[in-house]
Amino acid sequence: MRVATIQSNYIPWKGYFDIIRAVDTFVFLDDVQFTVRDWRSRNRIKTKDGLKWLTVPVGSDTRRLIHEVAIPHGHWQAEHWGIIRQNYGKAPFFGFYRELFEEFYLGQRWTSLSAMNQHLTQRIARECLGITTTFRDSREFEAQGRKLDRLIDLIRKAGATGYLSGPSARDYIDDARFEEEGIALEYMDYSGYPEYPQLYPPFEHAVSVLDVLFNVGPDAPYYLWGWREGANR
């Protein structure tokens, strides 16, 4: 059984869902320190004027774990939805997913960043991309130790024998330690994603998953992982 762990993100990019789909269990790593100006609380979309950040206003206090980050007010929800609607309203499949995202932004007031991110990520994975991976929260495991020791403890408690890491973790992960522990370590490769018909050229990969959903709809899984597996659109 293979597991991956990543902090929850706001409307994540397509690679986030690619790694979710590649494992048996995906763990939201939300009992670690919150980082400001990071993917936890913001992401980018395409607009006619270029890339635009959508940021959830949660303050700059880093003396919090991610699951402790509160969202103090809700006016941003309608603002974000208005910006998304304005820039993707004419995309081919905006109407196909409109109800899901309109409900998310306007249907309730979100007060917890972690709960909000996890909720939307799971809905997109299940309802838009057909991903069947099991989702867990890192707090369930009460992992002990620091840094790498803590990660290995979490993997053990999750019952996994394999770990799929993001490529940036190569800088601090000790591959030999995983071998000693009998855990098969692999790194996700985010290169090679094919371009798709995207509004507002030039093409940009590093944007929210909303972009691929609204532009290609049910064909989105092909552009996330199907191309790698030789699938047909």
Beta strands, then each sheet from edge to edge (+ up, - down):
strand 1: 2-6
strand 2: 25-28
strand 3: 42-47
strand 4: 50-55
strand 5: 134-137
strand 6: 162-165
strand 7: 184-187
sheet 1: 5+ 2+ 1+ 6+ 7+
sheet 2: 3+ 4-
end
